[in-house]
Amino acid sequence: MTTSVAGPMPEPDLDAATDAARAFLTALGMDLDAPGLDRTPRRMAKAYAEMFRPRPFELTTFPNDEGYDEMVVAHGIGFTSVCEHHLLPFSGHATVGYLPDDRIVGLSKLARVVELFARRPQVQERMTQQVARFLAEQLSPKGVGVVLSAEHSCMTVRGVQAHGSSTTTSALLGRMREDARTRAEFLALSGR
């Protein structure tokens, strides 16, 4: 069974975004005639358009014919998102797990689901919940667990400048939340 995810999105207006980037950088005192900066507004527009656009994919699921009833956990799923408060990147790794019921998911799709919710202006807490809820809705598993750990540029390059700091968030649903042993097993498998 496949479900189409992140279907057709309107194409970004790169010309308008380039003009806006040019005005923004000029307002900050940048000399856009200086070597190396002349094409920066266009590059900036393209970069943000890419960061805000998840790649469409098919969420492929399969019948759980063998009745597999142990956790499926994917570690080290890298992601980059953009803080919706400052439009600065935050990057990290996700651990995503689920306790199957009638269906299992293609493993690469766990990374695609993380990307789906990362590719937009975001806060880490919401993103963690969105990944967990999406998997719960699509798979109807016995439980879902998601742990995100990320370094936020808005904390490291500005403001408090807490270099090397990271933030960890988790979302646990179903048996991963309700059953203490199952929750402890997932958190141990996720390295927490």
C-alpha positions in Angstrom: 0.0 0.0 0.0 1.3 3.5 -0.9 0.2 6.9 0.2 1.3 9.9 -1.8 2.9 12.5 0.5 3.8 16.2 -0.1 2.1 16.3 -3.4 2.3 19.1 -5.9 3.2 22.4 -4.3 3.2 25.8 -6.1 6.5 26.7 -7.6 8.3 29.4 -5.7 8.6 32.8 -7.3 12.4 33.0 -7.4 12.5 36.4 -9.2 10.3 38.0 -6.4 12.4 36.2 -3.7 15.6 37.5 -5.3 14.3 41.0 -5.4 13.3 40.7 -1.7 16.7 39.2 -0.8 18.4 42.1 -2.6 16.3 44.7 -0.7 16.9 42.9 2.6 20.7 42.6 2.2 20.9 46.2 1.0 18.9 47.4 4.1 21.4 45.6 6.3 24.2 47.7 4.6 25.6 45.0 2.3 27.3 46.3 -0.9 25.9 43.9 -3.5 28.3 45.3 -6.1 31.2 43.9 -4.2 32.9 40.8 -5.6 31.3 37.7 -4.4 28.0 39.4 -3.4 26.6 40.3 -6.8 24.8 37.0 -7.2 24.1 36.4 -3.5 20.4 37.5 -3.6 19.6 34.8 -6.2 21.6 32.1 -4.3 19.9 33.1 -1.1 16.4 32.8 -2.8 17.3 29.4 -4.2 18.7 28.2 -0.9 15.5 29.1 1.1 13.2 27.7 -1.6 15.1 24.4 -1.3 15.0 24.4 2.5 11.2 25.0 2.5 10.3 22.4 0.0 10.1 18.7 1.0 10.6 16.2 -1.8 7.4 14.3 -2.7 7.5 10.6 -1.9 5.3 7.5 -1.6 4.8 6.2 1.9 5.1 2.5 1.1 3.7 0.1 3.7 3.5 -3.7 3.6 1.3 -6.2 5.4 3.0 -7.5 8.6 2.6 -11.1 7.3 5.1 -12.6 9.8 3.4 -10.9 12.8 6.6 -9.0 13.8 5.8 -7.6 17.2 9.1 -6.0 18.3 10.3 -2.5 17.9 11.6 -1.1 14.6 14.0 1.7 15.4 15.9 3.9 12.9 18.8 5.9 14.3 20.9 8.8 13.1 18.4 10.2 10.6 20.1 13.6 9.8 17.9 16.6 9.2 18.1 20.4 8.8 15.2 22.7 9.4 14.8 26.4 9.8 13.7 28.1 13.1 10.5 29.9 12.4 11.4 32.7 14.9 14.7 33.8 13.3 14.8 31.8 10.0 18.2 30.4 11.0 18.9 26.7 10.5 18.9 24.0 13.1 20.4 20.6 12.4 20.5 17.3 14.1 19.6 13.7 14.2 16.3 11.8 14.7 15.6 8.5 16.2 12.2 7.1 15.0 10.7 3.9 16.1 7.4 2.1 16.1 5.8 -1.1 17.4 4.1 -2.7 14.4 0.6 -4.0 14.3 -0.9 -5.0 10.9 1.5 -3.0 8.7 5.2 -2.2 8.4 6.7 0.7 6.6 9.6 0.8 4.1 12.6 1.8 6.3 13.8 4.6 4.0 10.4 6.2 4.5 11.1 7.0 8.1 13.8 9.4 7.0 11.5 10.8 4.4 8.9 11.5 7.0 11.5 13.4 9.1 12.4 15.4 6.0 8.7 16.1 5.3 8.3 18.0 8.5 11.8 19.5 8.6 11.5 21.3 5.3 9.5 24.3 6.5 9.9 27.0 9.1 9.6 25.0 12.2 10.1 24.6 16.0 11.7 21.4 17.2 8.9 20.6 19.7 6.2 20.7 17.0 8.3 18.8 14.5 8.8 16.0 16.9 5.0 15.7 17.5 4.2 15.9 13.8 6.5 13.0 12.9 5.1 10.9 15.6 1.4 11.7 14.8 1.9 11.2 11.1 3.3 7.7 11.6 0.6 6.9 14.0 -2.1 8.0 11.5 -0.5 6.2 8.5 0.5 2.9 10.2 -1.9 2.5 13.1 0.9 0.9 15.1 0.8 -0.2 18.7 3.2 2.6 19.5 5.4 5.3 18.1 8.5 7.0 19.5 10.4 10.0 18.1 13.5 11.6 19.6 15.1 14.7 17.9 18.4 16.2 19.0 19.6 19.3 17.3 21.9 22.3 17.5 20.1 25.6 16.8 21.9 28.4 15.1 19.6 30.9 16.8 21.3 29.8 20.1 24.8 29.4 18.9 25.6 32.2 16.4 23.5 35.0 18.0 21.9 35.9 21.3 23.3 33.7 24.1 25.9 32.2 21.7 25.8 28.9 23.5 28.3 27.1 21.2 28.0 23.3 21.3 24.6 23.3 22.9 21.9 20.9 21.7 18.2 20.5 22.4 16.5 17.1 22.7 12.8 16.6 22.3 10.7 13.4 22.4 7.2 12.3 21.5 5.8 8.9 22.6 2.4 7.6 21.5 0.5 4.4 22.3 2.3 1.7 24.2 5.6 3.6 23.9 4.0 6.2 26.2 1.6 4.1 28.3 3.8 1.0 29.1 6.8 1.9 31.3 8.8 -1.1 30.1 8.1 -0.4 26.4 9.0 3.3 26.9 12.2 2.4 28.7 13.2 0.0 25.9 12.6 2.6 23.2 14.5 5.3 25.1 17.4 2.8 25.7 17.5 1.9 22.0 17.4 5.6 21.1 20.5 6.2 23.3 18.6 8.3 25.9 
